[in-house]
């Protein structure tokens, strides 16, 4: 496996790839190991830097995530959500022919190993309300606003502070392969 890191406004991102494509892109907090980059991780770092600089809205990096067939199906649907738009968990459930599968979609979404590039941050509740994000709800709000998506202010969003998550590793990383 190959690994490289990028410092971003949301904290350090770890990019890991196989020979075939990206395995994971996560917010690693302060848990940084020795870099061992390859062409794919280099391409990932470059494209993510362009995204954070406002110069990129799509990614052209080969992907190689590990997951169940259902998770892969959901992650494929996430890739169809355009920059600057959101979809609900119900919308994704309908796309994978599981009209009553919003919770299952939420589970697969939460285990997406390739943050930002496979845009799980663009999935919200049917009401438009922000819901969980493995990288922290503060990061999700920042990413959506970075893409020009207005989230209705609530007591919860008014209290969010990106400083609370900058140095934390995102959750659910124990599932990464």
SULDAWO-V400278 format. One record per helix or strand of 3 or more residues. SS is the DSSP state (H for helix, E for strand). FROM is the first residue (numbers start at 1). TO is the last residue. If there is no record, write none. Layout:
ss={SS;SS}
from={FROM;FROM}
to={TO;TO}
This chain:
ss={E;E;E;H;H;H;H;H;H;H;H;H}
from={2;11;22;39;69;89;102;120;137;155;162;173}
to={8;17;28;52;78;95;110;122;146;158;164;175}
